[in-house]
Amino acid sequence: MSEPAPSGPLTGLRVLDLSTILAGPLAAQILGDFGADVIKVEHPTRGDGMRGHGLEKDGQPLWWKMISRNKRTIGLYLGDPEGARILRELAKSADVVVENFRPGTLERWGLGYDLLSEDNPGLILLRVTGFGQTGPYAARPAFGTLVEAMSGFAHLTGQPDGPPTLPAFGLADSIAGVAGAAAVSMALFQREKDGRGQEIDLDLLSPIMTAVGPGVIYADQLGIDQERTGNRSQNNAPRNTYQTRDGHWVAISTSANPIAERVLRLVGHPEVITEPWFAHGRSRAEHADLLDGYVGEWIAARDRTDVMEAFAAAGAAVAPVYKPSELLEDPQVKALELITTVPDEDLGPVQMQNVMWRMGRTPGSIRSTGRGLGADTSSILNEVLDLSAEDLRRLRSQGVIG
């Protein structure tokens, strides 16, 4: 299958993605979405563990098709001195390397930043770990689940009388992946000024701690820890999910006072708007039982379509609680092309989330889905390092490449 040429602001950039599940690969995917030539480096026989994550169709891993889109793949055993030498040669022509091994692993292989940058002073090395490159936890194995627990996210998630709740998806990794792409962009901007690359030490904990919000400053300044509130908020009300007559759910938020007023007028209780406590979100939250009762009763008497239309007419904020299949049919999702169709060499047309933002002059694109293990090994090593067919046969027989 022929692929469209790369387009986007990062066209001409080369990224070596040495990372595995999940933050590093997502950071590299975002860079590839916006034009970078991403070379996915995997163990020649085991591959990236992402290949075994999630559901399959006809033996093809579907999540892999998405997370490894816009990447060429090469099988290379970095633990072998010859494999490490090849990687160091590849890094000479790279702009970015992304890795998420335990601290010290690259150095043990002779691939530390001191050596890589000696060959290529402009190289940017994004290092993604659970707890960073230094400190007492640096050597600990870590996954997103652990930092979702440590960050305060699990403590705040769930019903007040229930246990801390973890997300059903890779939340911490995904936030870190987006943060990693932003960090690389900043390093590239700095390189434009002075021509020098740098190491980026990205731990999984920092981005999700930021996303969780002001808990740390509350603890420091007020000596309090926020508690679980279920779907309610301590900052405004009504704010919750509500079930419609036909069994669907909708979500409402009233962070802005005018929105709260419109909602209560719509559901037939304008009298509460004049109450002194209604004027502020936090004091409204103290009356959440009353407000939820009014809103929930009104919504429970109507089908979801009627609820959505009435809220839209009133200028009040509401959204349906969607299953993924419903996203495929949503008119706003279609209008913004948030989901796009991509040809896949194994499955034919597949739908997946589009690039994350829309740039007016240099838009990103999805040129290919995730490819088979080592699908591009020979072409990449021939193109970048000018290795001969005999060299490739020898390296393959030694288990260095796949």
C-alpha positions in Angstrom: 0.0 0.0 0.0 1.4 3.4 -0.9 1.3 6.0 1.9 0.8 9.7 1.6 4.0 11.8 2.1 4.5 13.3 5.5 3.0 16.7 6.2 2.9 19.0 9.1 5.2 21.3 11.1 7.6 18.4 12.0 8.2 17.2 8.5 11.9 16.4 8.0 12.3 15.5 11.7 13.5 12.0 12.6 12.4 10.3 15.8 13.7 7.0 17.2 11.0 5.5 19.4 12.7 2.9 21.7 9.9 3.0 24.2 7.2 0.5 25.2 3.8 0.7 26.9 2.3 3.4 26.8 3.4 7.1 27.4 6.5 7.0 25.3 4.8 5.5 22.2 2.0 8.0 22.5 4.5 10.9 22.6 6.2 9.5 19.5 2.8 8.9 17.8 1.9 12.6 18.3 5.2 13.7 16.8 4.5 11.4 13.8 1.0 12.7 13.4 2.5 16.1 12.7 5.0 15.0 10.1 8.0 13.5 11.9 9.6 10.3 10.5 9.2 8.0 13.4 11.3 4.8 13.5 9.9 2.3 16.0 12.7 0.2 17.5 11.6 -3.1 19.0 13.2 -6.3 20.3 13.5 -8.4 17.1 11.5 -11.3 18.4 9.4 -10.1 21.4 8.4 -6.7 20.0 6.7 -4.0 22.0 4.3 -5.3 24.7 1.6 -3.0 23.2 1.2 -5.6 20.4 -0.4 -7.9 23.0 -2.6 -5.2 24.7 -6.3 -5.0 24.0 -8.6 -6.7 21.5 -7.7 -8.3 18.2 -9.5 -8.8 14.9 -8.3 -11.6 12.6 -5.1 -11.9 14.8 -4.4 -8.2 14.4 -3.9 -6.1 17.6 -6.3 -3.1 17.2 -4.7 -0.8 19.8 -1.3 -1.3 18.1 -2.8 -0.2 14.8 -3.6 3.2 16.5 -0.7 3.8 18.9 1.9 2.9 16.3 0.4 4.8 13.4 2.8 6.9 11.3 5.8 4.8 12.4 8.2 2.6 10.5 9.3 -0.5 12.4 12.7 -2.0 12.9 13.6 -5.1 15.0 16.9 -4.4 16.8 18.4 -6.1 19.9 19.9 -3.3 21.8 21.4 -5.6 24.5 23.8 -6.9 21.8 26.9 -4.8 21.3 26.3 -4.9 17.5 22.7 -3.8 18.0 23.8 -1.0 20.3 26.3 0.1 17.7 23.6 0.2 15.0 21.4 2.3 17.2 24.2 4.7 17.9 24.7 5.1 14.2 21.0 5.7 13.6 21.0 8.3 16.4 23.6 10.3 14.5 20.9 11.3 12.0 18.0 11.6 14.4 16.6 14.6 16.1 14.8 12.9 18.9 15.1 9.6 20.8 12.3 8.5 23.0 13.0 5.7 25.6 11.3 4.4 28.8 13.8 1.9 30.2 14.7 1.8 33.8 17.3 4.5 34.7 20.8 3.3 33.8 19.7 0.8 31.1 20.8 2.9 28.1 24.1 3.7 29.9 24.7 -0.1 30.5 24.3 -0.6 26.8 26.7 2.1 25.9 23.9 4.4 24.7 23.9 7.1 27.4 23.2 10.7 26.4 26.8 11.6 26.9 27.8 9.3 24.1 24.8 9.9 21.8 25.2 13.7 22.1 28.9 13.4 21.5 28.0 12.1 18.0 25.0 14.4 17.6 25.1 17.5 19.8 21.6 18.5 18.6 20.0 15.3 19.8 17.0 15.5 22.2 16.5 12.5 24.4 13.1 12.1 26.0 13.3 9.7 29.0 10.0 8.5 30.4 9.9 6.6 33.7 7.5 6.1 36.5 9.4 8.1 39.0 12.2 9.9 37.2 15.9 9.4 36.7 16.9 10.1 40.4 15.5 9.8 43.9 14.7 6.8 46.1 12.0 5.4 43.8 13.9 5.8 40.6 14.7 2.1 40.2 11.2 0.9 41.1 9.1 -0.7 38.4 6.2 1.6 37.8 3.0 1.6 35.6 0.3 4.2 35.2 -1.9 2.5 37.8 0.7 3.1 40.5 0.9 6.8 39.8 -2.8 7.1 39.4 -3.0 5.9 43.0 -0.1 8.1 44.2 -1.2 11.3 42.4 -4.4 11.8 44.3 -6.5 10.8 41.4 -7.8 7.5 42.9 -8.4 9.2 46.2 -10.7 11.7 44.6 -12.5 9.3 42.3 -15.5 7.2 43.2 -18.5 7.5 45.5 -17.9 9.1 49.0 -18.8 5.8 50.8 -16.9 3.6 48.3 -13.3 2.7 47.7 -10.7 4.8 45.8 -11.3 4.1 42.1 -8.8 3.6 39.3 -9.6 4.5 35.6 -10.4 1.7 33.2 -7.8 3.0 30.7 -4.2 4.3 30.7 -5.0 7.8 32.0 -1.6 8.6 33.6 0.3 7.3 30.6 -1.9 9.2 28.2 -1.4 12.5 30.0 2.3 11.9 30.2 2.4 11.1 26.5 0.8 14.4 25.6 3.2 16.1 28.0 6.1 14.4 26.5 5.3 15.6 23.0 5.0 19.1 24.4 8.3 18.8 26.2 10.0 17.7 22.9 8.5 20.7 21.1 10.0 23.0 23.7 13.4 21.4 23.4 13.2 21.7 19.6 12.4 25.4 20.0 15.4 25.9 22.3 17.6 24.0 19.8 16.6 26.6 17.1 18.2 29.2 19.4 21.5 27.6 20.3 21.8 24.4 18.2 22.0 22.1 21.2 19.8 19.2 22.2 19.1 18.1 25.8 17.8 15.3 28.0 14.2 15.5 29.2 13.4 13.7 32.4 9.7 13.0 32.3 8.1 10.9 35.2 4.6 9.7 34.9 3.6 11.2 38.3 4.1 14.9 37.5 1.6 15.3 34.6 -1.3 13.6 36.4 -0.5 15.4 39.7 -1.0 18.6 37.7 -4.2 17.3 36.1 -5.7 16.4 39.5 -5.7 20.1 40.5 -5.2 22.1 43.6 -5.0 19.4 46.2 -1.4 20.0 47.1 -1.8 23.7 47.7 -5.0 23.0 49.7 -3.1 20.6 51.9 -0.2 23.0 52.3 -2.2 26.1 53.0 -5.3 24.8 54.6 -4.2 21.5 56.1 -7.1 19.7 54.4 -7.4 16.8 51.9 -10.2 16.9 49.4 -12.5 13.9 49.6 -14.4 11.9 47.1 -17.7 13.4 46.0 -18.8 10.9 43.3 -20.1 12.8 40.3 -20.7 15.9 42.3 -18.3 18.8 42.6 -17.3 20.9 45.7 -17.2 23.9 43.4 -20.6 24.1 41.8 -24.1 22.5 41.6 -26.0 21.1 39.9 -23.2 19.0 38.6 -23.8 15.3 38.1 -25.0 12.6 35.8 -28.7 12.0 35.4 -30.7 9.2 33.9 -33.3 9.9 31.2 -36.7 8.2 30.8 -35.3 6.0 28.0 -32.4 4.7 30.0 -29.6 7.0 28.8 -27.4 9.2 30.9 -26.5 12.9 30.5 -24.0 15.0 32.3 -24.5 18.6 33.5 -22.1 21.2 34.8 -23.0 24.7 36.0 -19.5 26.2 36.7 -20.9 29.6 35.5 -23.7 31.2 37.4 -25.8 32.2 34.3 -25.8 28.5 33.3 -27.0 27.4 36.7 -29.8 30.0 36.5 -30.9 28.7 33.0 -30.9 25.1 34.2 -33.1 25.8 37.2 -35.5 27.9 35.1 -35.7 25.1 32.5 -36.6 22.5 35.1 -39.3 24.6 36.6 -37.7 26.0 39.8 -36.8 29.6 39.2 -37.6 30.4 42.9 -34.2 29.1 44.0 -32.3 31.5 41.8 -33.1 34.4 44.3 -31.8 32.5 47.3 -28.6 34.1 48.6 -26.7 30.8 48.5 -27.4 30.4 44.8 -25.1 33.2 43.8 -21.9 31.2 44.3 -20.8 27.8 43.1 -19.5 26.6 46.4 -22.6 27.5 48.3 -24.7 25.9 45.6 -22.7 22.7 46.1 -23.8 22.8 49.7 -27.4 22.4 48.5 -26.6 19.7 45.9 -29.3 17.3 47.3 -32.0 19.9 46.6 -30.7 20.9 43.2 -30.0 17.4 42.0 -33.5 16.4 43.1 -35.1 19.1 40.9 -32.9 18.5 37.9 -33.0 14.7 38.2 -36.8 14.6 38.4 -37.2 16.7 35.3 -34.7 14.7 33.3 -36.1 11.3 34.4 -39.5 12.3 32.9 -38.0 12.9 29.4 -36.2 11.0 26.7 -32.6 11.9 26.0 -33.3 13.6 22.7 -35.9 15.8 24.3 -33.5 16.7 27.1 -30.7 17.6 24.8 -33.0 19.8 22.6 -34.5 21.6 25.6 -31.1 22.3 27.1 -29.8 23.6 23.8 -32.8 25.9 23.4 -32.3 27.2 26.9 -28.5 27.8 26.4 -27.7 25.4 29.2 -24.7 23.1 29.3 -25.4 19.3 28.9 -23.7 16.4 27.2 -24.7 12.8 26.6 -22.8 10.0 28.4 -21.6 8.2 25.3 -20.4 4.7 24.6 -17.6 4.7 22.0 -19.9 3.4 19.3 -22.1 6.5 19.8 -19.1 8.8 19.2 -18.9 7.4 15.7 -22.3 9.0 14.9 -22.1 12.3 16.7 -22.6 15.2 14.4 -20.0 17.5 16.1 -17.5 14.7 16.1 -18.2 14.3 12.3 -18.0 18.0 11.7 -14.6 18.4 13.3 -13.4 15.0 11.8 -12.3 13.9 15.3 -12.6 10.3 14.0 -11.1 9.5 10.7 -10.9 6.5 8.4 -7.4 5.1 7.6 -6.5 2.3 5.2 -4.8 -0.7 6.9 -2.9 -3.4 5.0 -4.4 -6.2 7.1 -8.0 -5.0 7.9 -8.9 -2.6 5.2 -10.5 0.7 6.3 -10.4 1.3 10.0 -11.7 4.2 12.1 -9.6 5.8 14.9 -9.2 9.1 16.7 -7.8 11.8 14.4 -4.8 14.0 15.2 -5.3 16.0 18.4 -5.5 19.5 17.1 -6.2 21.3 13.8 -3.5 23.6 12.5 -4.4 26.1 9.8 -1.2 26.1 7.8 0.6 22.9 8.7 -2.0 20.3 9.6 -1.0 16.8 10.7 -2.2 13.6 9.1 -2.4 9.8 9.6 -0.5 8.2 6.8 -0.3 4.6 8.0 -1.5 2.3 10.8 0.8 0.3 13.1 2.9 -2.1 11.1 4.2 -5.6 11.6 7.3 -6.3 13.7 10.4 -5.5 11.7 8.4 -4.7 8.6 10.9 -1.9 7.7 14.1 -3.2 9.1 15.8 -3.8 5.8 14.7 -0.6 4.1 15.6 1.6 7.1 19.1 0.1 7.6 19.8 0.3 3.9 18.5 3.9 3.6 20.0 5.3 6.7 23.2 3.3 7.2 23.7 1.9 3.7 23.9 -1.7 4.9 24.1 -4.2 2.2 21.9 -7.3 1.7 24.8 -9.4 3.0 25.2 -7.3 6.1 21.4 -7.6 6.8 21.5 -11.4 6.3 24.5 -11.7 8.7 22.8 -9.5 11.4 19.6 -11.4 11.0 21.3 -14.8 11.4 23.0 -13.5 14.6 19.6 -12.4 16.1 20.7 -8.7 16.1 17.9 -7.6 13.8 14.5 -8.9 13.0 
